[in-house]
Amino acid sequence: MIKCVCLVEETEDQILLVQVRHREKYYFPGGKIDEGETQLQALKRELKEELKLELSDEELSYIGTVVGKAYPQENMLTELNGYRATVPIYWDNIHTDNEITDIKWFDKNDSVYIAPAVLTWIKEISG
């Protein structure tokens, strides 16, 4: 199982996702938890690397965990540990970095471009 931590930014109908290395499916900003890291340490590291976004522990709040099909790895599961920001993020001012090739809002019903574990999140947590 791949253990990940992610930032969940959503409205009632839309969810913000990133594209990695021009892959077809999009998923939450965040990534794998390295050995010895806490979830918050991993999330803050990933957000800084991917989006040049720096948030403190106090600006992040845990909202839930789901297990779903990993992407792009086949026949694997991923555990998504989701957090939301407790402060406003001005997404128009955020610029992607490293392996992130796109960031955009998706309708929660768009099953074509949303990664399987994110679809599980939408079904089980977002509602």
Secondary structure as a PSIPRED ss2 file (coil, helix, strand):
# PSIPRED VFORMAT (PSIPRED V4.0)

   1 M C   1.000  0.000  0.000
   2 I E   0.000  0.000  1.000
   3 K E   0.000  0.000  1.000
   4 C E   0.000  0.000  1.000
   5 V E   0.000  0.000  1.000
   6 C E   0.000  0.000  1.000
   7 L E   0.000  0.000  1.000
   8 V C   1.000  0.000  0.000
   9 E C   1.000  0.000  0.000
  10 E E   0.000  0.000  1.000
  11 T C   1.000  0.000  0.000
  12 E C   1.000  0.000  0.000
  13 D C   1.000  0.000  0.000
  14 Q E   0.000  0.000  1.000
  15 I E   0.000  0.000  1.000
  16 L E   0.000  0.000  1.000
  17 L E   0.000  0.000  1.000
  18 V E   0.000  0.000  1.000
  19 Q E   0.000  0.000  1.000
  20 V E   0.000  0.000  1.000
  21 R C   1.000  0.000  0.000
  22 H C   1.000  0.000  0.000
  23 R C   1.000  0.000  0.000
  24 E C   1.000  0.000  0.000
  25 K C   1.000  0.000  0.000
  26 Y E   0.000  0.000  1.000
  27 Y E   0.000  0.000  1.000
  28 F C   1.000  0.000  0.000
  29 P C   1.000  0.000  0.000
  30 G E   0.000  0.000  1.000
  31 G E   0.000  0.000  1.000
  32 K E   0.000  0.000  1.000
  33 I C   1.000  0.000  0.000
  34 D C   1.000  0.000  0.000
  35 E C   1.000  0.000  0.000
  36 G C   1.000  0.000  0.000
  37 E C   1.000  0.000  0.000
  38 T C   1.000  0.000  0.000
  39 Q H   0.000  1.000  0.000
  40 L H   0.000  1.000  0.000
  41 Q H   0.000  1.000  0.000
  42 A H   0.000  1.000  0.000
  43 L H   0.000  1.000  0.000
  44 K H   0.000  1.000  0.000
  45 R H   0.000  1.000  0.000
  46 E H   0.000  1.000  0.000
  47 L H   0.000  1.000  0.000
  48 K H   0.000  1.000  0.000
  49 E H   0.000  1.000  0.000
  50 E H   0.000  1.000  0.000
  51 L H   0.000  1.000  0.000
  52 K C   1.000  0.000  0.000
  53 L C   1.000  0.000  0.000
  54 E C   1.000  0.000  0.000
  55 L C   1.000  0.000  0.000
  56 S C   1.000  0.000  0.000
  57 D H   0.000  1.000  0.000
  58 E H   0.000  1.000  0.000
  59 E H   0.000  1.000  0.000
  60 L E   0.000  0.000  1.000
  61 S E   0.000  0.000  1.000
  62 Y E   0.000  0.000  1.000
  63 I E   0.000  0.000  1.000
  64 G E   0.000  0.000  1.000
  65 T E   0.000  0.000  1.000
  66 V E   0.000  0.000  1.000
  67 V E   0.000  0.000  1.000
  68 G E   0.000  0.000  1.000
  69 K E   0.000  0.000  1.000
  70 A C   1.000  0.000  0.000
  71 Y C   1.000  0.000  0.000
  72 P C   1.000  0.000  0.000
  73 Q C   1.000  0.000  0.000
  74 E C   1.000  0.000  0.000
  75 N C   1.000  0.000  0.000
  76 M C   1.000  0.000  0.000
  77 L E   0.000  0.000  1.000
  78 T E   0.000  0.000  1.000
  79 E E   0.000  0.000  1.000
  80 L E   0.000  0.000  1.000
  81 N E   0.000  0.000  1.000
  82 G E   0.000  0.000  1.000
  83 Y E   0.000  0.000  1.000
  84 R E   0.000  0.000  1.000
  85 A E   0.000  0.000  1.000
  86 T C   1.000  0.000  0.000
  87 V C   1.000  0.000  0.000
  88 P C   1.000  0.000  0.000
  89 I C   1.000  0.000  0.000
  90 Y C   1.000  0.000  0.000
  91 W H   0.000  1.000  0.000
  92 D H   0.000  1.000  0.000
  93 N H   0.000  1.000  0.000
  94 I C   1.000  0.000  0.000
  95 H C   1.000  0.000  0.000
  96 T C   1.000  0.000  0.000
  97 D C   1.000  0.000  0.000
  98 N C   1.000  0.000  0.000
  99 E C   1.000  0.000  0.000
 100 I E   0.000  0.000  1.000
 101 T E   0.000  0.000  1.000
 102 D E   0.000  0.000  1.000
 103 I E   0.000  0.000  1.000
 104 K E   0.000  0.000  1.000
 105 W E   0.000  0.000  1.000
 106 F E   0.000  0.000  1.000
 107 D E   0.000  0.000  1.000
 108 K C   1.000  0.000  0.000
 109 N C   1.000  0.000  0.000
 110 D C   1.000  0.000  0.000
 111 S C   1.000  0.000  0.000
 112 V C   1.000  0.000  0.000
 113 Y C   1.000  0.000  0.000
 114 I E   0.000  0.000  1.000
 115 A C   1.000  0.000  0.000
 116 P H   0.000  1.000  0.000
 117 A H   0.000  1.000  0.000
 118 V H   0.000  1.000  0.000
 119 L H   0.000  1.000  0.000
 120 T H   0.000  1.000  0.000
 121 W H   0.000  1.000  0.000
 122 I H   0.000  1.000  0.000
 123 K H   0.000  1.000  0.000
 124 E H   0.000  1.000  0.000
 125 I H   0.000  1.000  0.000
 126 S H   0.000  1.000  0.000
 127 G C   1.000  0.000  0.000
